[in-house]
Amino acid sequence: MSGEGKVVCVTGASGYIASWLVKLLLARGYTVHATVRSLDDPKKTEHLLALDGAKERLSLFEANLSVEGSFDSAVDGCVCVFHTASPVLLSVDDPQLELLGPAVKGTLNVLKSSAKVETVKRVVLTSSVATVMYGVKLPESGGVVDETWFSDPVVCEQSKLWYHLSKIQAENAAVKFSRENGLDLVIINPGYVIGPLLQPSINLTSQGFWSFIETGKEVFPDGIYILVDVRDTAIAHILAFEKPEANGRYCMVGNVVRSVEIMMILDKLYPDLDYSLRYKDKCVEKLPYSISKAKAESLGVEFTPLVVSLKDSVDSLKEKKLLNL
């Protein structure tokens, strides 16, 4: 197994992407140091401790993004740190206090801990497509967005896209710190993540998509969904460590689709749910742009077909009784 004898750290390990990352790392033979906010919260720990290989090779650590040095013990002895933890709030009263400050400070605290440890060969940061394509003029009629694109923080601030701005600021701070302190940093920029859940409760960013599946209420006003499977995203993180040539940013987007197309797929999968009623009067317009898969595929990522991601998403939600269908 590729990870045998190697110790890695996953921050925010109880999260949606991170839970899958821990599962797949254990499956590859890695020993995993996983951080959670509270060791006393079974909703954050039980699903991790139940994973195959957890008994032998998973250690849980309590760590707080806002406390410098909090990650020192979790990072100690690791060859890679996967930093997935970041505050996710879609509605805030004080953006700087609740979201922007904690996102940057948390990232820097993890990187400071990583920089102290000589064994750490690479840090893989979970960023977002939010840092790639917001506040910029998107291409029209078949243009391609790729890793060379950067969101405009000024436009995000003016538009009150605070989550997007927090990811931009955290990514920028990570790049600057890594450059100044000799850390090898690779960044993963996933789109809107879908796919089966490992954790018992639904996460905030996914809630909108599940609501869309249930009610047809759009998550995005333009009806365009930039989707990626959670398993593909987790694998991309691992490959970003395992491949020495990995560098810079990686857009992780399996499909850019209109909501009508999602409804059509769901209608075929679950004909008794009458999804067709939601799209029968709508036509599928050509998408204005696509997002390049080339760099992600060069890592070795094989994207899950959209129909599989959607089916596994719905089946997982039904199984956990999180979807009223």
Secondary structure, 3 states (H helix, E strand, C coil): CCCCCCEEEEECCCCHHHHHHHHHHHHCCCEEEEEECCCCCHHHHHHHHCCCCHHHHEEEEECCCCCCCCCHHHHCCCCEEEECCCCCCCCCCCHHHHHHHHHHHHHHHHHHHHHCCCCCCEEEEECCHHHCCCCCCCCCCCEEECCCCCCCHHHHHHCCCHHHHHHHHHHHHHHHHHHHHCCCEEEEEECEEECCCCCCCCCHHHHHHHHHHHHCCCCCCCCEEEEEEHHHHHHHHHHHHHCCCCCEEEEECCEEEEHHHHHHHHHHHCHHHCCHHHHCCCCCCCCCEEECCHHHHHHCCCCCCHHHHHHHHHHHHHHCCCCCC
